[in-house]
């Protein structure tokens, strides 16, 4: 079995998730179950799908989970734009 932790894209996705958690901790408290939760779920879904794809048997399964992770990345991109437009955080931090 390959170790997903050795893959650059997983490491970058994990670092992104940590940054999203940090940035979203400054969001309004009433957003904890709204945009904060959505951003955290979509960001953590990216490295989770990469890891799951590497744990599956074969390149076709890996490709499928990488596509799912890419979808989560697009979802997160929208959430970041929304948070920025709602002035939930410093635009430079987002």
N, C-alpha and C positions, 0 to 999 in steps of 0.2 A: 504494500500500500504506500502511495506517495504521501508525503507530509505537506499538507496545505500551508503550514506556517513558514515554509521555505519559499513560497511563491510571492513575488513582489506585489502583485495586484491584491492579494489577500492582506498583506501588511499595510498597504496604502488604504484599503477599505477599512481595516481595523482602526487605523489612526484617524480616519475621517469620522468613524463612529464615536471615538473618544472626544473629538472636537465638537461634534454635534451635541453630545451629552453636556459638555461644558458650556457651549453657547446657549443651549435651550434652558439651562438652569436659571438664566436671567429673565426668562419669559414671564408674563403675568401668571400669577398663581391659578387663575381660573382657566388657563390653557393646559393644565396638567393632563387632562383627559382629552384635550383637543389637539391643537397643533404640536404641542410639545411631545405628546405620545406618538402622534403620527410620524414626526421627524425621527424620533428615536427608533421606532419600529422599522421604518423604511431604511434607515442607515444601518441598523444592525442586521437587516435582512441581506445586505450585500455580501459581507464576509461570511455570513452563515450559509448562504447558497453556494459560495465558492467552496467552502469546507465540505458541504454535503456532496457537491459534485465530485470532489476529489475522493470521497469515501465510497462512491458508487463504482460499479464495474464497467469501465470502458469510456471511450472518448465521446460516444453519442450521449451518454448520460451526463458527462461533464459539460458538454456543449449546451445541453438543455438547462442545467442549473446555472451556467454562466449567463444564459439569456434571461433567466428569471432575475438574477442579480442585476443585470443591466436595466431591466424594467424597474426595479427598486431604486436604482440610481437616478433614473428619470423622474420617478415620483418624488424622491428627495430633492432633486433640483427645483421642482415646482414649489415644494414646501419652503425651501430656503428663500425663493423669490417672494412668496407670500409673506413670510416672516419679516423680510426686509421692507416690503411695501406697507406692512402694518406697524413698522417702527418698533418691533419687539426687541431689537438688539442693535448694537452699533453696526452700521452697514459694512464697515471695514472688517469686523469680526466675522460677519456672515459671508 
